[in-house]
């Protein structure tokens, strides 16, 4: 049988990631107070993307997994983002 290597993340790293997620959440709320016009959605999605990368990397252990699993997640994200972009194009060109 294949033996799997388990990677254990230390408590300090988990606390640092948790603090980073909390700070990014506070930043999201703080930025929402400003009128950024067309940049509002872009800024919110950018912060959410950073938070998602942190969660995927550390709490879901993608940082320590095999490369093929990372590639599969990236392909899924690209497909998802392309669908979101096509949806925005549809909304943009409606009459």
N, CA, C and O of each residue as an XYZ file, in Angstrom:
380
protein
N       0.833     -1.188      0.000
C       0.000      0.000      0.000
C       0.873      1.245      0.000
O       1.989      1.254      0.518
N       0.327      2.286     -0.596
C       1.042      3.553     -0.598
C       0.866      4.245      0.744
O      -0.234      4.331      1.288
N       1.957      4.721      1.243
C       1.862      5.502      2.472
C       1.721      6.965      2.116
O       2.460      7.493      1.285
N       0.774      7.604      2.749
C       0.572      9.021      2.506
C       1.319      9.819      3.554
O       1.341      9.474      4.736
N       1.926     10.892      3.089
C       2.587     11.793      4.024
C       1.587     12.846      4.472
O       0.983     13.532      3.647
N       1.418     12.969      5.741
C       0.518     13.969      6.285
C       1.332     15.169      6.709
O       2.312     15.057      7.445
N       0.901     16.322      6.224
C       1.585     17.550      6.609
C       0.787     18.214      7.724
O      -0.409     18.471      7.584
N       1.456     18.481      8.808
C       0.806     19.123      9.943
C       1.254     20.580      9.985
O       2.444     20.878     10.089
N       0.285     21.470      9.903
C       0.575     22.893      9.960
C       0.595     23.302     11.430
O      -0.312     22.967     12.191
N       1.627     24.020     11.814
C       1.739     24.416     13.222
C       0.699     25.475     13.579
O       0.144     26.144     12.707
N       0.452     25.610     14.864
C      -0.577     26.530     15.347
C      -0.274     27.978     14.986
O      -1.194     28.741     14.689
N       0.987     28.368     15.005
C       1.347     29.750     14.698
C       0.960     30.110     13.262
O       0.460     31.205     13.006
N       1.191     29.192     12.334
C       0.809     29.442     10.938
C      -0.708     29.552     10.805
O      -1.212     30.429     10.104
N      -1.428     28.666     11.475
C      -2.891     28.749     11.435
C      -3.394     30.064     12.011
O      -4.328     30.661     11.476
N      -2.784     30.513     13.091
C      -3.185     31.787     13.698
C      -2.867     32.949     12.763
O      -3.671     33.873     12.635
N      -1.710     32.917     12.110
C      -1.353     33.987     11.162
C      -2.336     34.040      9.997
O      -2.744     35.123      9.579
N      -2.718     32.880      9.472
C      -3.678     32.845      8.366
C      -5.034     33.341      8.843
O      -5.702     34.094      8.134
N      -5.446     32.931     10.027
C      -6.722     33.382     10.579
C      -6.732     34.896     10.766
O      -7.723     35.555     10.450
N      -5.630     35.451     11.280
C      -5.537     36.910     11.460
C      -5.585     37.604     10.096
O      -6.253     38.627      9.944
N      -4.883     37.054      9.113
C      -4.906     37.642      7.773
C      -6.324     37.630      7.204
O      -6.751     38.608      6.589
N      -7.054     36.537      7.403
C      -8.438     36.474      6.927
C      -9.324     37.478      7.652
O     -10.195     38.098      7.042
N      -9.104     37.638      8.946
C      -9.888     38.619      9.711
C      -9.585     40.039      9.240
O     -10.497     40.851      9.086
N      -8.304     40.339      9.012
C      -7.916     41.669      8.536
C      -8.509     41.931      7.146
O      -8.990     43.031      6.876
N      -8.476     40.939      6.280
C      -9.050     41.110      4.943
C     -10.562     41.291      5.005
O     -11.129     42.026      4.197
N     -11.221     40.631      5.952
C     -12.663     40.832      6.127
C     -12.956     42.252      6.596
O     -13.884     42.895      6.104
N     -12.166     42.737      7.547
C     -12.315     44.124      8.019
C     -12.038     45.097      6.876
O     -12.722     46.112      6.739
N     -11.028     44.783      6.050
C     -10.717     45.630      4.894
C     -11.884     45.660      3.911
O     -12.191     46.707      3.342
N     -12.526     44.530      3.714
C     -13.688     44.477      2.823
C     -14.806     45.379      3.330
O     -15.409     46.126      2.559
N     -15.078     45.309      4.614
C     -16.129     46.150      5.196
C     -15.737     47.621      5.112
O     -16.574     48.469      4.805
N     -14.471     47.927      5.383
C     -13.995     49.312      5.347
C     -14.080     49.882      3.935
O     -14.514     51.019      3.749
N     -13.670     49.104      2.945
C     -13.695     49.573      1.555
C     -15.131     49.780      1.080
O     -15.386     50.643      0.239
N     -16.063     49.002      1.607
C     -17.456     49.144      1.175
C     -18.057     50.484      1.584
O     -19.100     50.875      1.059
N     -17.430     51.181      2.495
C     -17.915     52.495      2.920
C     -17.644     53.582      1.877
O     -18.280     54.636      1.900
N     -16.714     53.331      0.976
C     -16.338     54.321     -0.034
C     -17.105     54.095     -1.326
O     -17.455     52.964     -1.664
N     -17.361     55.173     -2.040
C     -18.009     55.082     -3.334
C     -16.921     54.970     -4.402
O     -16.324     55.971     -4.799
N     -16.671     53.753     -4.856
C     -15.626     53.525     -5.852
C     -16.188     53.393     -7.263
O     -15.463     53.053     -8.197
N     -17.463     53.660     -7.411
C     -18.157     53.613     -8.707
C     -17.974     52.247     -9.367
O     -18.451     51.240     -8.843
N     -17.298     52.201    -10.493
C     -17.171     50.945    -11.238
C     -16.143     49.995    -10.629
O     -16.111     48.819    -10.990
N     -15.316     50.471     -9.730
C     -14.295     49.611     -9.135
C     -14.789     48.850     -7.904
O     -14.058     48.017     -7.369
N     -15.988     49.112     -7.456
C     -16.485     48.498     -6.230
C     -16.473     46.974     -6.314
O     -15.966     46.305     -5.413
N     -17.022     46.432     -7.381
C     -17.082     44.978     -7.529
C     -15.682     44.398     -7.718
O     -15.379     43.333     -7.179
N     -14.831     45.081     -8.472
C     -13.478     44.587     -8.716
C     -12.668     44.518     -7.422
O     -11.942     43.551     -7.192
N     -12.790     45.535     -6.584
C     -12.062     45.541     -5.313
C     -12.585     44.446     -4.397
O     -11.799     43.734     -3.771
N     -13.896     44.304     -4.311
C     -14.483     43.269     -3.461
C     -14.080     41.868     -3.932
O     -13.749     41.011     -3.113
N     -14.107     41.637     -5.234
C     -13.710     40.332     -5.761
C     -12.213     40.075     -5.590
O     -11.803     38.933     -5.383
N     -11.407     41.110     -5.674
C      -9.968     40.947     -5.468
C      -9.663     40.520     -4.034
O      -8.867     39.609     -3.807
N     -10.291     41.173     -3.084
C     -10.086     40.811     -1.684
C     -10.615     39.398     -1.421
O      -9.979     38.621     -0.709
N     -11.765     39.068     -1.988
C     -12.328     37.728     -1.826
C     -11.436     36.661     -2.447
O     -11.340     35.551     -1.925
N     -10.786     36.990     -3.555
C      -9.867     36.056     -4.198
C      -8.660     35.780     -3.313
O      -8.229     34.634     -3.186
N      -8.119     36.817     -2.708
C      -6.982     36.642     -1.799
C      -7.389     35.763     -0.614
O      -6.636     34.882     -0.199
N      -8.566     36.006     -0.082
C      -9.052     35.191      1.030
C      -9.244     33.729      0.599
O      -8.902     32.811      1.345
N      -9.782     33.519     -0.583
C      -9.982     32.157     -1.075
C      -8.661     31.428     -1.274
O      -8.551     30.238     -0.978
N      -7.661     32.141     -1.775
C      -6.339     31.537     -1.965
C      -5.746     31.126     -0.622
O      -5.152     30.053     -0.509
N      -5.903     31.970      0.396
C      -5.416     31.613      1.730
C      -6.118     30.360      2.269
O      -5.468     29.462      2.804
N      -7.426     30.308      2.125
C      -8.175     29.152      2.624
C      -7.783     27.889      1.862
O      -7.554     26.843      2.470
N      -7.704     27.981      0.535
C      -7.312     26.823     -0.259
C      -5.898     26.357      0.064
O      -5.640     25.157      0.147
N      -4.995     27.296      0.244
C      -3.595     26.944      0.462
C      -3.348     26.310      1.823
O      -2.673     25.285      1.918
N      -3.883     26.905      2.863
C      -3.538     26.454      4.206
C      -4.585     25.555      4.847
O      -4.245     24.476      5.332
N      -5.844     25.967      4.862
C      -6.852     25.171      5.554
C      -7.249     23.927      4.763
O      -7.637     22.917      5.351
N      -7.155     23.991      3.430
C      -7.443     22.817      2.610
C      -6.155     22.112      2.183
O      -6.203     21.133      1.438
N      -5.025     22.593      2.641
C      -3.697     21.982      2.465
C      -3.274     21.830      1.009
O      -2.498     20.928      0.694
N      -3.757     22.678      0.120
C      -3.318     22.603     -1.278
C      -1.850     22.961     -1.425
O      -1.184     22.492     -2.348
N      -1.353     23.774     -0.538
C       0.051     24.175     -0.607
C       0.969     22.962     -0.441
O       2.099     22.960     -0.928
N       0.483     21.954      0.238
C       1.319     20.802      0.553
C       0.918     19.556     -0.223
O       1.477     18.484      0.011
N      -0.041     19.672     -1.147
C      -0.528     18.533     -1.911
C       0.233     18.372     -3.216
O       1.127     19.156     -3.536
N      -0.140     17.337     -3.964
C       0.521     17.063     -5.235
C       0.159     18.123     -6.271
O      -0.866     18.797     -6.166
N       1.006     18.250     -7.251
C       0.831     19.269     -8.283
C      -0.394     19.002     -9.159
O      -1.026     19.941     -9.640
N      -0.729     17.739     -9.365
C      -1.873     17.432    -10.222
C      -3.171     17.916     -9.586
O      -4.072     18.369    -10.292
N      -3.276     17.826     -8.283
C      -4.468     18.318     -7.604
C      -4.563     19.837     -7.717
O      -5.653     20.377     -7.906
N      -3.443     20.519     -7.603
C      -3.416     21.970     -7.753
C      -3.828     22.364     -9.171
O      -4.567     23.329     -9.362
N      -3.351     21.617    -10.158
C      -3.715     21.894    -11.554
C      -5.214     21.692    -11.763
O      -5.853     22.482    -12.458
N      -5.778     20.645    -11.170
C      -7.215     20.404    -11.315
C      -8.031     21.530    -10.694
O      -9.043     21.942    -11.261
N      -7.613     22.027     -9.555
C      -8.314     23.146     -8.918
C      -8.196     24.397     -9.783
O      -9.171     25.131     -9.945
N      -7.016     24.645    -10.338
C      -6.829     25.827    -11.189
C      -7.677     25.746    -12.459
O      -8.246     26.752    -12.884
N      -7.767     24.570    -13.066
C      -8.605     24.409    -14.259
C     -10.064     24.686    -13.909
O     -10.774     25.352    -14.662
N     -10.505     24.172    -12.769
C     -11.877     24.425    -12.331
C     -12.118     25.915    -12.120
O     -13.165     26.434    -12.505
N     -11.160     26.604    -11.512
C     -11.304     28.041    -11.291
C     -11.333     28.821    -12.597
O     -12.084     29.788    -12.723
N     -10.530     28.415    -13.562
C     -10.524     29.097    -14.858
C     -11.872     28.921    -15.555
O     -12.402     29.875    -16.126
N     -12.422     27.727    -15.513
C     -13.732     27.491    -16.116
C     -14.794     28.332    -15.405
O     -15.638     28.949    -16.055
N     -14.749     28.355    -14.077
C     -15.704     29.147    -13.312
C     -15.582     30.637    -13.642
O     -16.590     31.314    -13.846
N     -14.361     31.140    -13.695
C     -14.158     32.563    -14.012
C     -14.611     32.898    -15.422
O     -15.149     33.979    -15.660
N     -14.400     31.987    -16.355
C     -14.859     32.257    -17.721
C     -16.381     32.338    -17.771
O     -16.932     33.148    -18.516
N     -17.062     31.514    -16.991
C     -18.519     31.594    -16.949
C     -18.983     32.911    -16.322
O     -19.961     33.503    -16.778
N     -18.302     33.363    -15.301
C     -18.632     34.654    -14.691
C     -18.414     35.787    -15.693
O     -19.244     36.689    -15.804
N     -17.311     35.742    -16.412
C     -17.007     36.791    -17.398
C     -18.053     36.796    -18.509
O     -18.502     37.864    -18.924
N     -18.452     35.609    -19.001
C     -19.491     35.546    -20.030
C     -20.813     36.101    -19.517
O     -21.560     36.729    -20.266
N     -21.098     35.872    -18.251
C     -22.313     36.419    -17.662
C     -22.264     37.938    -17.624
O     -23.263     38.597    -17.913
N     -21.110     38.500    -17.271
C     -20.974     39.952    -17.259
C     -21.103     40.537    -18.658
O     -21.686     41.609    -18.821
N     -20.571     39.855    -19.674
C     -20.718     40.339    -21.037
C     -22.202     40.345    -21.452
O     -22.671     41.276    -22.106
N     -22.909     39.311    -21.067
C     -24.341     39.254    -21.377
C     -25.069     40.417    -20.722
O     -25.899     41.072    -21.352
N     -24.765     40.663    -19.492
C     -25.406     41.771    -18.765
C     -25.009     43.128    -19.332
O     -25.828     44.046    -19.371
N     -23.765     43.261    -19.768
C     -23.258     44.521    -20.290
C     -23.935     44.921    -21.606
O     -24.199     46.101    -21.836
N     -24.212     43.950    -22.454
C     -24.734     44.268    -23.780
C     -26.238     44.072    -23.911
O     -26.751     44.015    -25.029
N     -26.942     43.970    -22.820
C     -28.402     43.911    -22.895
C     -28.974     45.271    -23.217
O     -28.367     46.300    -22.922
N     -30.145     45.267    -23.825
C     -30.795     46.544    -24.150
C     -32.020     46.749    -23.335
O     -32.693     47.771    -23.477
